[in-house]
Amino acid sequence: MSDHLYGGTLFDFDTTDNMGKAIEDAYRQMRISAGITQPLPTGADAQDMRILFLAIARGVIAHLVAHPEAFEVEVSLDVSGDESHGSVNKIDSFT
């Protein structure tokens, strides 16, 4: 699991944890849920589709970075001895 948001590139689409690939995976699952059995496109059509997924991912990340005030994050911290452990309890967005 990565510690940052990464949109991805065509070069590392299948080899790096990135949001573009996550969008493609979600799209594939949504098609299956909708009963669409044809595989996703290949070749040039696949590249165009992946460019779209990467553009969406980069746009989402840019929007999140531009609007950090839109999120409220609740964190708990447990300090015992020489170690500290924290966890995110809740993330809310304001709509």
N, C-alpha and C positions, 0 to 999 in steps of 0.2 A: 504494500500500500504506500502510495506516495504522500509526501508531506506538503505538496503544493498542487495547484490546479494547472494542468497542461493540456492545451488544445490538441496538439499533435501536428504531424506533417505527413505528407505522402510517403516520405522516406522511412519513417519509423512507425507507421500506422499499425502494423501487426506485431511489432516487437517491443513497444514501450507502452506503459500504462498511460493512456491519454483519453480525453473526453470525446474526441471524434470517434474512436473505436467503441467507446461505451454507447454513443448515440447509434452507431451502426448495429451493435448487438441488441439494443432496445428495439430498434426498428425491425430487426429480424424476428424478435419475439412477438412484437405486435402483429406482424404479418401472419405468423403461425396462429396466434390467438384469434385472428380474424378469418382463419380458414384458408389463407392464401398459401398454396403448396409449392408454387414455382420458386426456384432458388433466386437469390439476389443476382443482379447482372454481373457479367464478367467483362474483362477487357476495357475498352475505352469508356463504355457506359458505367462500369464500376468505378473508374477513376473520377468521372464527373460526379457520381453519387458521393464518393468519399470526399471530394473537394467541398461539396455542399455540407456534409457532416462536419468537416473541419472548420468551415466558415461559421456554422452555427455554434460550435464549441468555442471558438475564439471570440465570437460576439457575446456569448453568455459570460465568459470569463471577464472580458473587458467591461461589461455592464456591472458585474459583481464588484470588480475592483473600483469602478467609478462611484459606486453607491454603498460603501461599507456601513453607512448609518441606517440602512434599510434592514439590518439584522440585529437581533438581540441574542447574545450568547450567555448562557449561565454555566459557570464552571465551579466545580467543587475541588477542594484541595485537602489532602490528607497528609499531614506531616507527622512522621513517627521516627524518632531516632535520627539517623543521618540521611534518611531517604524521604523524598516527597513524591506523592503520586497525585496526579490530577486527572479529572475526566470531565468531558463536556456532557452536561445533563440535559440541555435543551437548546435548540436553535430555533428561533422564531423569525419569520419575516412579516413585515407589515404590508397588508394588501388593502 
